[in-house]
Amino acid sequence: MRGIAKGREPNSLVQHRAAPGADFDGYRDKDTLRTHLVSDQRGLCCYCLSRIHAEPGEMKIEHWHCQANYSREQLDYSNLLGACMGNEGRARKDQHCDTRKGDRDLSRNPANPAHRVEDGVRYLGDGTIVSGDPAFDAEIKDVLNLNLPFLKNNRKSVLSAFQATLAKSGELSRATLEKWLRQWNGESDTGELEPFCQVVVYWLRKRLARS
């Protein structure tokens, strides 16, 4: 999970929200909304960081605070996120992200800078994601189900491939590691990020902290 810097919301959402009795179901320009969300998130799911695309059936529009319990926030752009399909249609034990979450609450919103989601998670060598906050750790494991075997394997594979690249380069200077960090953290450009990039960002930050 990584922090999301929200950009400007779609004008159509602003206009729809101003209409009397407006609700999310009545909002007709969801294609534009998807495009904005994917751009904000640099092409990654708000929770697992897998690749998402701005088309129906390729992603879900997630309400961090669900519509059922927080109707006043259903058109609040800061409450709207782009999520992967999360194995929709599969058994609940195999679902993840918004599909698994449903109407349950999360204590941290990746689009809220005050929640500091990146500070709240750690990545283990086998690709497991954990948190030192017991409540958030339980949400990662049960509400979002982010430690499904294939998600762990994807994170581990991304980190292993990056470490192999470093090994071929031999001993690397701090300046080189910082350059890698800027690249993987998306500071070098504004395009799409690599899926599961945060596991490499976390590893680089730890290594730099030790140097």
HELIX and SHEET records of a PDB file:
HELIX    1   1 ASN A   11  ALA A   18  1                                   8    
HELIX    2   2 LYS A   30  ASP A   40  1                                  11    
HELIX    3   3 SER A   71  GLU A   73  5                                   3    
HELIX    4   4 TYR A   77  ASN A   79  5                                   3    
HELIX    5   5 ARG A   92  ASP A   94  5                                   3    
HELIX    6   6 CYS A   97  LYS A  101  1                                   5    
HELIX    7   7 PRO A  113  HIS A  115  5                                   3    
HELIX    8   8 VAL A  117  GLY A  120  5                                   4    
HELIX    9   9 PRO A  134  ALA A  138  1                                   5    
HELIX   10  10 GLU A  139  VAL A  143  3                                   5    
HELIX   11  11 PRO A  149  SER A  169  1                                  21    
HELIX   12  12 ARG A  174  TRP A  184  1                                  11    
HELIX   13  13 GLN A  198  ARG A  210  1                                  13    
SHEET    1   A 2 LYS A  60  HIS A  63  0                                        
SHEET    2   A 2 LEU A  80  ALA A  83 -1                                        
SHEET    1   B 2 ARG A 122  TYR A 123  0                                        
SHEET    2   B 2 ILE A 129  VAL A 130 -1                                        
END                                                                             
